[in-house]
Amino acid sequence: MDRTVKISITAGDVEIDLDGSTGELEEMLSLLRQDDSWGLMIDRLKVARNSAMKAAIAAAKASGLPERGSAFHTLVETCSLKRKPDQVLGAIHYLREVEGVSDSPPRVINQLFEDAGMESPGNLSLYLNRLRERKFLVIPDGNEDKNRFAVLSVEGRAHLDKRSTN
C-alpha cells in the first residue's frame, strides 16, 4: 500500500509544497536539491537561525540572565553537537563569532563549558589538534602556531552547518 506524503516548507518568499508517494517525494527532493531554490531556502533558514541566536543573546542580556552559558548550551543543543570534538568546535565558533574573543586559552574554553553546565573537554589540546588535522580549525598567520588562536576553517563551518541540518 503506497501512502501519500506531503512536505511543505516556507522560508521567506521561497515556498516548497510537495505531495505524492514516498518514492515520488524522494525523486522531487533530489531534483529540488539541484535547483537554486533549495540552496536559497537553506541560506534563508541559516540567516533566520543566526537572527534567532542574536535575538536570544540580546534578550538574555536585557533580562540579566546568565546568557553566556545558556547561549552556548543553546548552540550545542540547536546544532545537535553530541560528540565532544563537535562541542569543542562549537565552543571555538561561539567564542570567536558571538563573544568576539580572539585568544582563548584552555581555561577560557573550559569555563565556557562550566558556564553552560556541561562537562568540560578535559585534554583540550588533543581535541584541538585533531580538529586541526581534520582541517576544521586553522591558526591565522602571526600567532606562533598556538591552538589558543585557532579559528574555524571553511570546512569547520560546513561541518557545524551540516550538524545543525541533520
N, C-alpha and C positions, 0 to 999 in steps of 0.2 A: 504494500500500500504506500503510494507516494504522497507525502503531505505537502501542502503549500506552506511556504515560509515567506515571511515578509521582513525586510530590513528597510528602515527609514532613518536617514542621518541628515541633520541640518547643521551647517556651520556657516553662520553669516548668511550671505546670499547664495551659497552653494548648497544645493539640496539633492540628495540621492534617495530615491524611492524605488525599491526592487521587490518583486514578489515572483514566486514560482517554486518549482521543486528544489530540493537541496542541490542537486546536480546543476540545474539551470542557474541557481544563485551563485554557485562556485564559479561557473563559467563567466557570468556577468561581472562578478567581483574581480576576476582575473583580467578581464578586458578594461574595467574601470581603473585598475592599478596602473595600466599603461597609458591612461588618459591624463591630461593636465588637471582635470577637475579633482581627481583623487589627491594628487600632490597639493593642490591648492587647499583642499579641505583639511588635510593633515597639518599644513602650515597654519591655517586659521585655528585649529584646535591647540597647537603649540602656543600660539600667541594668547589664546584665551587662558590656557593653563598658567602661563607666565604672568598674565594680568591678575589672575585669581591669587597667585602666590604673593605678588606685590601688594595686593589689597589686603590679604590676610596679615602680612607683616605690618602694614600701616595700621590696620585695626588693632593688632596686638600692642603695638607701640602706643597708640592713642588710649587704649584701655588700661595700660600699665601691667598687662600680663607678662609673664616671663617669656617673651617672644623668642629669644634665641633658641632655647631648647625645643620649644613646641614647633617653631618654624622648621627646624632641621628634622625633627621627628615626622612632621607632616610631609616633607620632601621624601624621606625614606619610605613612608607608607604609600604616598601617592605614586611613586615610581616603582613600587614593589621591589625595593632593594633588600632582598632577604639574605644574600651572602655577604660576609664581612668585607671582601675586596670591593664589592659594589658599593657598600656603605661608606668605605673609605674614599672611594672615587666621588660619591655624593657629598661627602664632607669637604673635600677639596673644592668641588664646584660651589657649594654653599658659601664657604669662606671667601672664595675669590669673587663670585658673582653677586651674592647678597650682601655680605659684610664689607666687601672691597679690601680684604686683607691680602697682602702680597707675600708676607713672611709668616709661615705657620709651623713653628717647631712642634715636635710631638706633644708637648704639654697642652698646646692650643687645640689640637685635634682631639686629644683625649678629653679635654674639658668640654668640648662641643658634644661628645657622646654622653658625658655625665650630665650635662645640662638637659639633654633630651631624654634622660632616664634610660639610656641604653648601655649595654656592656661595651667598654672601650676595647679597641682592637688588640691591645697587648703589644706584640712585636710589630710596631708600626713600620719600621724600616723594611721588614720583609714584605709587607703588603705594598708599600710604595715602590720598592724595587721590582716586584712582579708586575705591577701596573705599568711601570716604565718599560719593562721587557715586552709587554703586550702592546706597547705604543699608545696606551691610553693617557699617559702623562708625559709631559716634556718639561725640561728646565730651560727657561729663557737664557740666552747668552748673557754673560757677565755676572752670573750667580754662582760661580765656583762649583757647578755640578752638585749642589746640595738639594736634597729632597724637600727641604722646608720651603723652597721657592717653586715647587712643581705646579704646573697648570694643566688643565685638561687639553689634550690634543683634539683634532677634528674627530679622530677615531673614538676618543674617550667620550666626547659629547654625543656622538652617534650611538655609542653603547648605552649611555644613560637614556637617550631618547627611545631606543629600542626597548629598554626595560619598562619605560613608562607606557608604551603602547601594547605591551603583552598582557 
